[in-house]
Amino acid sequence: MTETRTESVSLSENGPELDEVLWQAWKAMELPEGYHAEIIEGAIEVSPTGRLSHAQIINRLRRALDRFLEDGEYACHQDANVIHKRKGWIPDAFVAPEDLDPYADEDGLGVEAKALHLVVEVVSPGKRNQDRDRIRKRREYARAGIPMYVLIDDYDGQGAVTLFTGPRPDKADWEDIHRVPYGTEVEIPDGPAKGFVIGEAITGPKRG
């Protein structure tokens, strides 16, 4: 999701009390401009804003989704906290109702994960960044029961898009995983964005 090494404040063997400590610490954080913090699998991770190529992919995706969803009740959102059971994430993009107010969490910090129909992350360079989106956030989004997760990954071979569907919250995994290389189109199979195509117009060509 972001482009350089993150810093973590981790508490091992999370329980309800430690989750609450992390939650309160996260809410109280004041970060320099250009940084954001998330709670991912028992750690507060602080990350910088992504590099230009990262921003370009997300902006192309958002504009295309906005056109696709135009005149409906759903929209593509960015730069918003997604909250689930004392966890807080900032996806690169997600599809949810255009009006998020009815789905605000109890503290008014973001939108509850149950409002999301689709979540998207764009992988940034560096093993920790790659592991976050490929592994840790993949598990977190499954635990939250978000119906679909799209991973756009410049660093998977010559570039690949992976679509995860059928979340299994109890297993922190997905029933179906469909991966295609850049240059092959992926179509969203269900939900408000059903029929939306992710291809070279969004990802760019294969990485040489």
WOCORMO-V176046 format. One record per residue. N is the residue number from 0. RES is the residue in one small letter. NEAR is the number of other ideal C-beta (glycine too) atoms within 8 Angstrom. D_LAST is the distance of its C-alpha to the last C-alpha in Angstrom with 1 decimal. Layout:
# WOCORMO-V176046
[[N,RES,NEAR,D_LAST] [N,RES,NEAR,D_LAST]]
This chain:
# WOCORMO-V176046
[[0,m,14,21.5] [1,t,12,21.8] [2,e,11,19.8] [3,t,10,21.8] [4,r,6,24.2] [5,t,11,27.1] [6,e,6,30.7] [7,s,8,32.8] [8,v,7,36.5] [9,s,7,37.1] [10,l,10,40.2] [11,s,5,40.4] [12,e,5,42.0] [13,n,8,42.1] [14,g,6,45.2] [15,p,5,46.7] [16,e,6,48.2] [17,l,11,45.0] [18,d,11,43.0] [19,e,9,45.6] [20,v,9,45.3] [21,l,15,41.5] [22,w,11,42.1] [23,q,8,44.7] [24,a,10,42.7] [25,w,11,39.7] [26,k,8,41.9] [27,a,6,43.5] [28,m,9,40.3] [29,e,3,39.9] [30,l,8,36.5] [31,p,4,35.3] [32,e,4,33.7] [33,g,5,29.9] [34,y,10,30.4] [35,h,9,31.3] [36,a,12,32.7] [37,e,10,32.5] [38,i,14,34.5] [39,i,12,32.3] [40,e,6,34.0] [41,g,10,36.7] [42,a,11,35.0] [43,i,13,34.8] [44,e,12,31.3] [45,v,11,30.9] [46,s,12,27.5] [47,p,8,26.4] [48,t,8,24.9] [49,g,12,21.2] [50,r,8,18.9] [51,l,5,18.2] [52,s,7,14.9] [53,h,13,17.0] [54,a,10,19.9] [55,q,9,18.2] [56,i,13,17.1] [57,i,14,20.6] [58,n,8,22.4] [59,r,10,20.8] [60,l,14,21.8] [61,r,11,25.2] [62,r,8,26.0] [63,a,11,25.1] [64,l,14,27.2] [65,d,10,30.0] [66,r,7,30.2] [67,f,9,30.2] [68,l,12,32.8] [69,e,6,34.9] [70,d,2,38.7] [71,g,7,38.5] [72,e,6,39.6] [73,y,11,36.1] [74,a,10,33.5] [75,c,11,30.2] [76,h,11,30.9] [77,q,8,29.2] [78,d,4,30.6] [79,a,10,33.3] [80,n,10,34.5] [81,v,16,34.6] [82,i,12,37.6] [83,h,11,38.5] [84,k,5,41.3] [85,r,7,41.1] [86,k,10,37.3] [87,g,13,35.4] [88,w,13,31.8] [89,i,10,29.9] [90,p,10,27.2] [91,d,10,24.5] [92,a,13,26.2] [93,f,13,28.8] [94,v,16,31.0] [95,a,12,34.7] [96,p,10,37.9] [97,e,7,37.9] [98,d,6,41.0] [99,l,12,40.2] [100,d,5,43.7] [101,p,6,45.2] [102,y,10,42.5] [103,a,9,42.8] [104,d,10,43.3] [105,e,3,46.8] [106,d,6,45.9] [107,g,5,44.3] [108,l,8,41.1] [109,g,10,38.7] [110,v,15,38.4] [111,e,11,39.3] [112,a,11,36.5] [113,k,8,38.6] [114,a,9,38.0] [115,l,14,34.2] [116,h,12,33.0] [117,l,15,29.3] [118,v,14,27.3] [119,v,14,23.7] [120,e,13,21.7] [121,v,14,18.2] [122,v,14,17.0] [123,s,14,16.8] [124,p,9,15.6] [125,g,9,18.2] [126,k,5,19.8] [127,r,8,22.8] [128,n,17,21.1] [129,q,13,19.0] [130,d,9,22.2] [131,r,13,24.2] [132,d,16,22.3] [133,r,9,21.4] [134,i,8,24.9] [135,r,10,27.6] [136,k,13,27.2] [137,r,14,26.5] [138,r,11,29.9] [139,e,14,31.6] [140,y,13,30.7] [141,a,17,32.0] [142,r,10,35.2] [143,a,15,35.7] [144,g,9,35.6] [145,i,13,33.1] [146,p,10,32.5] [147,m,14,28.7] [148,y,16,25.8] [149,v,15,22.3] [150,l,13,19.5] [151,i,14,16.3] [152,d,14,13.8] [153,d,10,10.5] [154,y,7,10.9] [155,d,9,11.8] [156,g,5,9.4] [157,q,8,6.3] [158,g,13,9.1] [159,a,11,12.7] [160,v,14,16.0] [161,t,12,19.1] [162,l,13,22.6] [163,f,15,25.5] [164,t,12,29.0] [165,g,7,32.5] [166,p,15,33.0] [167,r,10,35.3] [168,p,9,36.8] [169,d,4,39.0] [170,k,6,36.0] [171,a,9,33.5] [172,d,7,31.1] [173,w,12,30.2] [174,e,6,31.5] [175,d,7,28.5] [176,i,7,24.8] [177,h,8,22.4] [178,r,8,18.6] [179,v,9,16.1] [180,p,9,12.4] [181,y,13,11.0] [182,g,7,12.3] [183,t,8,15.5] [184,e,7,18.4] [185,v,12,20.5] [186,e,8,24.2] [187,i,15,26.5] [188,p,7,29.3] [189,d,7,32.2] [190,g,10,33.8] [191,p,10,34.0] [192,a,13,30.3] [193,k,8,30.8] [194,g,7,28.9] [195,f,10,26.4] [196,v,8,22.9] [197,i,13,19.6] [198,g,10,16.8] [199,e,8,14.1] [200,a,5,17.0] [201,i,11,17.0] [202,t,11,13.6] [203,g,8,11.5] [204,p,7,8.8] [205,k,8,6.2] [206,r,7,3.8] [207,g,3,0.0]]
